[in-house]
Amino acid sequence: MSIESFTQSLAGLSIQPHAVVSHGETSSPAAWREALEASSSAPKSFELIKTLVYKPKTAKTATPVPLVVIARENTDVVSSAVGKKLGLKDLRWASDDLLNEFLSLDKNSLSPLALTEQTYPKVTTVIDTSIISSSTPFAVRGLSSSSTLFLSGKDIHAYLKRLSSEQAPLHEFDFEAIKVEVDGPAKAAPAKKEKEEAKIEGAIQVAIGIKKEVDFSAWYTNVLIKADMLDYYNVSGCYILRPWSYSIWEVIQDWFNAHIRDMGVQNAYFPMFVSAKVLEREKDHIEGFSPEVAWVTRAGSSELEEPIAVRPTSETVMYPYYAKWIKSHRDLPLKLNQWNNVVRWEFKNPQPFLRTREFLWQEGHTAHLTKAEADVEVREILDLYRQVYEDLLAVPVIQGVKSEKEKFAGGLYTTTVEGFVPTTGRGIQAGTSHCLGQNFSRPEMFNIFVEDPNDPTGQGKTYVWQNSWGLSTRAIGVMVMIHGDNQGLVLPPRVASIQVIIVPCGITAKATDELRNAINTKCEELATRLKKVGIKAKADLREGYTPGWKFNEWEQKGVPLRLEIGPADLTKQQTLSVRRDTGVKAPLPLADITSSVPKLLDTIQAEMFKRAQDTYFSRLRKVTRWEDVVPTLDDKCVVVMPWCEEESCEDDIKERSARSAEPQDERAPSAGAKSLCIPFEQSRWPAIEPGKTKCAACGKDAKRWTMFGRSY
């Protein structure tokens, strides 16, 4: 049904929308709100309506009756509280298939208006009573993600009430009240208070509008959107990388390419499709990816004889050809890398850069004659990853090896660089370098072998030793999370596409054209001088924007350094510098600007890293008793403890450290701790004494100090 015909049908029910707005496809509340605020047809003030659909637990043979919850955007919907009120257990988010089956919509188009005489009796419907009494217009999806109707709360209630019956009643709950009934006032009150505290006073001017330390997830999304880092795409979990973020990836590419070429690595490209037969040849390897593999089953109107997978990683794509190309030990080592995309159909809550259904990365795949050669390369690549994070992104990481449980499926061992997000207290895997051993080169796998040059008979053969290693655009998200603040993005100078922005100031309405031209000319001259010494500088001479507006925009975008030039600066032959990371202001003489600005940018880069590193290291807490583990995690720290390295103990640690309260929904990150890595640098902590130092979790003999933490 078109938006026009639907509006006509509402008119037949005496419901008149405040406004009807058509806009681009939007797949998130933030993008939806931004599209509406940009429309001149939308009311000046409004609230979004969210429509949540849950699947209750049923017998395997029974068809679930979906629960449809209609609430205000900022209302906390505790599914367990709603379920308890209705006698429904184990509520989980409805799958896309279930949404399509019952409502014929995807999750980005969900709306109270999807409930009709045909669909309403098939579901259980709940509305928040605060909607009914509100005087603020509500934005309601017009059965698509590109159209919106603005309705009053009374009209939404009236529409649903007309559909209800004795057999299918409309349940009306005060969500705050039922949260108190289930959790008690002590638990229910802080959530609402925190939402209010998260808002930044004067948000129209500040633009980000959310405090990082209070509502981190909303802050992160706002920063990415306001800084022009990305835009939402009409396929859930996929995002458009705009030039402001893609340029960072290009800096990483250029740096990394130069270093791996020195190691003898060549870039290549392999197709993104892999047949089911090839993919399933390595069951142990693909098992961890299988739930996330995307399949192509149709071409046009014809079903494919055999489904084709979109690569989740490329071992099974590349290695049949390694077996074809490697015929002699003289063909070794073979070192190839490709810059490409992979698809992993995440069912958890997608998060831009960190956890997306399609992402960009580089994946290196190399083959060697001996294990010793492979081992050396594993650590060389890992150190390059460390340098990408620390030297380019100013993000501290810790190098180590993964536990057997956490290593790459099908690999011999996995090394990693582990980052840390202080605001959430969660660790994050930043890059991995794997030794695959001979697991993929064996006859039952890809049969990649050469004659053994050390066999005197000349008849022996040896299977090659292989490595794989990868770094993804996740690095950009980690950088944003660590350095960003309540004003927006903060970029390290080495990856900023604009390192210095130059803004003319102090030009009043009464200023003469000569003065205006003189200041603008000086700004352009300054940008040109800086560019000649390798600084990425830009003069913002746009008319119609005040200096304050420009300051705010470039601060949101994270430009490392701002230079201001006004009438007094012309007289003094100077410019006022303003650091984005600290806000510190200082005059700089124009005479030696080409040496002072590069030095200042180097200082900014170094100090950003040092601050982040000091914070990370201060959150590494040595723990030797189990009683201290959960309090340390709750203090947003990483536990470093002596560990026995047994998988059963690791499973037990994760289970025992999980919070007593269940997450509100299945998209919430785990509250249990897992092993992050076993650091290479063990000397930071007391030496493990064989037979004396015990595992802090189980009491068995400890082997090494290991980092445990909550993670993304």
Secondary structure, 3 states (H helix, E strand, C coil): CCHHHHHHHHHCCCCCCCEEEECCCCCCHHHHHHHHHCCCCCCCCCEEEEEEEEECCCCCCCCCCCEEEEEECCCCCCHHHHHHHHCCCCCEECCHHHHHHHHCCCHHHCCHHHCCCCCHHHCEEEEEHHHHHCCCCEEEECCCCCEEEEECHHHHHHHHHHHCCCCCCEEEECHHHHHHHHHCHHHHHHHHHHHHHHECCCHHHHCCCECCCCCHHHHHHHHHHHCCCEEECCCCCCEEECHHHHHHHHHHHHHHHHHHHHCCCEECCCCCEEEHHHHCCCHHHHHCCHHHCEEEEEECCEEEEEEEEECCCCHHHHHHHHHHHCCCHHHCCEEEEEEEEEECCCCCCCECCCECCEEEEEEEEEEECCHHHHHHHHHHHHHHHHHHHHHHCCCCCEEEECCCCCCCCCCCEEEEEEEEECCCCEEEEEEEEEEEECCCCCCCCCCCEEECCCCCCCCCEEECEEEEEEEECHHHHHHHHHHCECCECCCCHHHCCCCEEEEECCCCCCCCHHHHHHHHHHHHHHHHHHHHCCCCEEECCCCCCCHHHHHHHHHHCCCCEEEEECHHHHHHCEEEEEECCCCCEEEEECCCHHHHHHHHHHHHHHHHHHHHHHHHHHCEEECCCHHHHHHHHHCCCEEEEEECCCHHHHHHHHHHHCCCCCCCCCCCCCCCCEEEEEECCHHHCCCCCCCCCECCCCCCECCEEEEEECEC
